[in-house]
Amino acid sequence: MYFLPRVTEVSRWQEVLEQCLLSVKNETAKLREEKAATERELESLAVHLNTVANCIRQRDRRYGSDLVLMDKGDVQLKNVSNFLLFI
């Protein structure tokens, strides 16, 4: 009779720990999904940032009659670039 309360307590703790393990596994799965979504978003931003950077580099290579120091396009490209960097 002495062991019955102990067995009951150990069984209860086993259930509690199994629930905790299930919660941890669920949370880990959610974190993996969120990590994958975040990585996809970062890749998407990198594509946009590279495109803007390429446009700025091409505009910076201008010379002679094509040279325009600060036009509307330049300002807009630099604003987009700064915006993408701070997202």
Rosetta constraint file for C-alpha pairs under 8 A:
AtomPair CA 1 CA 5 HARMONIC 7.86 0.50
AtomPair CA 2 CA 6 HARMONIC 7.43 0.50
AtomPair CA 3 CA 7 HARMONIC 6.00 0.50
AtomPair CA 4 CA 8 HARMONIC 6.15 0.50
AtomPair CA 5 CA 9 HARMONIC 6.14 0.50
AtomPair CA 6 CA 10 HARMONIC 6.11 0.50
AtomPair CA 7 CA 11 HARMONIC 6.04 0.50
AtomPair CA 8 CA 12 HARMONIC 6.16 0.50
AtomPair CA 9 CA 13 HARMONIC 6.23 0.50
AtomPair CA 10 CA 14 HARMONIC 6.07 0.50
AtomPair CA 11 CA 15 HARMONIC 6.33 0.50
AtomPair CA 12 CA 16 HARMONIC 6.30 0.50
AtomPair CA 13 CA 17 HARMONIC 6.05 0.50
AtomPair CA 14 CA 18 HARMONIC 6.06 0.50
AtomPair CA 15 CA 19 HARMONIC 6.18 0.50
AtomPair CA 16 CA 20 HARMONIC 6.27 0.50
AtomPair CA 17 CA 21 HARMONIC 6.08 0.50
AtomPair CA 18 CA 22 HARMONIC 6.17 0.50
AtomPair CA 19 CA 23 HARMONIC 6.17 0.50
AtomPair CA 20 CA 24 HARMONIC 6.14 0.50
AtomPair CA 21 CA 25 HARMONIC 6.17 0.50
AtomPair CA 22 CA 26 HARMONIC 6.16 0.50
AtomPair CA 23 CA 27 HARMONIC 6.08 0.50
AtomPair CA 24 CA 28 HARMONIC 6.01 0.50
AtomPair CA 25 CA 29 HARMONIC 6.22 0.50
AtomPair CA 26 CA 30 HARMONIC 6.28 0.50
AtomPair CA 27 CA 31 HARMONIC 6.12 0.50
AtomPair CA 28 CA 32 HARMONIC 6.18 0.50
AtomPair CA 29 CA 33 HARMONIC 6.31 0.50
AtomPair CA 30 CA 34 HARMONIC 6.18 0.50
AtomPair CA 31 CA 35 HARMONIC 5.97 0.50
AtomPair CA 32 CA 36 HARMONIC 6.20 0.50
AtomPair CA 33 CA 37 HARMONIC 6.26 0.50
AtomPair CA 34 CA 38 HARMONIC 6.05 0.50
AtomPair CA 35 CA 39 HARMONIC 6.11 0.50
AtomPair CA 36 CA 40 HARMONIC 6.23 0.50
AtomPair CA 37 CA 41 HARMONIC 6.24 0.50
AtomPair CA 38 CA 42 HARMONIC 6.16 0.50
AtomPair CA 39 CA 43 HARMONIC 6.18 0.50
AtomPair CA 40 CA 44 HARMONIC 6.22 0.50
AtomPair CA 41 CA 45 HARMONIC 6.26 0.50
AtomPair CA 42 CA 46 HARMONIC 6.10 0.50
AtomPair CA 43 CA 47 HARMONIC 6.38 0.50
AtomPair CA 44 CA 48 HARMONIC 6.62 0.50
AtomPair CA 45 CA 49 HARMONIC 6.03 0.50
AtomPair CA 45 CA 84 HARMONIC 6.97 0.50
AtomPair CA 46 CA 50 HARMONIC 5.95 0.50
AtomPair CA 47 CA 51 HARMONIC 6.20 0.50
AtomPair CA 48 CA 52 HARMONIC 6.27 0.50
AtomPair CA 48 CA 84 HARMONIC 7.84 0.50
AtomPair CA 49 CA 53 HARMONIC 6.04 0.50
AtomPair CA 49 CA 81 HARMONIC 6.39 0.50
AtomPair CA 49 CA 84 HARMONIC 6.37 0.50
AtomPair CA 49 CA 85 HARMONIC 7.70 0.50
AtomPair CA 50 CA 54 HARMONIC 6.04 0.50
AtomPair CA 51 CA 55 HARMONIC 6.29 0.50
AtomPair CA 52 CA 56 HARMONIC 6.19 0.50
AtomPair CA 52 CA 77 HARMONIC 6.38 0.50
AtomPair CA 52 CA 80 HARMONIC 7.43 0.50
AtomPair CA 52 CA 81 HARMONIC 6.25 0.50
AtomPair CA 53 CA 57 HARMONIC 6.14 0.50
AtomPair CA 53 CA 81 HARMONIC 7.23 0.50
AtomPair CA 54 CA 58 HARMONIC 6.16 0.50
AtomPair CA 55 CA 59 HARMONIC 6.15 0.50
AtomPair CA 55 CA 77 HARMONIC 7.69 0.50
AtomPair CA 56 CA 60 HARMONIC 6.03 0.50
AtomPair CA 56 CA 74 HARMONIC 7.33 0.50
AtomPair CA 56 CA 77 HARMONIC 6.82 0.50
AtomPair CA 56 CA 78 HARMONIC 7.64 0.50
AtomPair CA 57 CA 61 HARMONIC 6.39 0.50
AtomPair CA 58 CA 62 HARMONIC 7.11 0.50
AtomPair CA 59 CA 74 HARMONIC 7.73 0.50
AtomPair CA 62 CA 66 HARMONIC 5.69 0.50
AtomPair CA 62 CA 67 HARMONIC 5.14 0.50
AtomPair CA 62 CA 68 HARMONIC 7.91 0.50
AtomPair CA 63 CA 67 HARMONIC 4.64 0.50
AtomPair CA 70 CA 74 HARMONIC 5.84 0.50
AtomPair CA 70 CA 75 HARMONIC 6.72 0.50
AtomPair CA 71 CA 75 HARMONIC 6.47 0.50
AtomPair CA 72 CA 76 HARMONIC 6.17 0.50
AtomPair CA 73 CA 77 HARMONIC 6.06 0.50
AtomPair CA 74 CA 78 HARMONIC 6.20 0.50
AtomPair CA 75 CA 79 HARMONIC 6.14 0.50
AtomPair CA 76 CA 80 HARMONIC 6.18 0.50
AtomPair CA 77 CA 81 HARMONIC 6.07 0.50
AtomPair CA 78 CA 82 HARMONIC 6.14 0.50
AtomPair CA 79 CA 83 HARMONIC 6.08 0.50
AtomPair CA 80 CA 84 HARMONIC 6.11 0.50
AtomPair CA 81 CA 85 HARMONIC 6.25 0.50
AtomPair CA 82 CA 86 HARMONIC 6.42 0.50
AtomPair CA 83 CA 87 HARMONIC 6.43 0.50
